[in-house]
Amino acid sequence: MSILRTPPALGALVFFAITFSLGAYFTFAAVQGDFGVFRRAEITVESQHLAEELREVQAEVARMENLTTRLSDDYLDLDLLDQQARDVLGLMRADEITVR
């Protein structure tokens, strides 16, 4: 007696092809997609760069606030006023010699 083998049903082949395609798509999306692993790494690095830039800007703001306070009416720093008059207005004292 010989056993007759029938070829696999076309429906099973289509089912496995669709299942494999969906698995490949979702795996690709999980790694490369807008919310994937690579994008998360990019966002983490960008977040670190922005945090460093924020610290730099906050330091600059603190420096500018200090200069503003030193030039206010309540607290006048004469050395800073002299420096600003020289830099901005180009003033100098009568007893100084300018070398260009």
HELIX and SHEET records of a PDB file:
HELIX    1   1 LEU A   10  GLN A   32  1                                  23    
HELIX    2   2 VAL A   37  ARG A   70  1                                  34    
HELIX    3   3 LEU A   78  GLN A   84  1                                   7    
HELIX    4   4 ALA A   85  LEU A   89  3                                   5    
END                                                                             
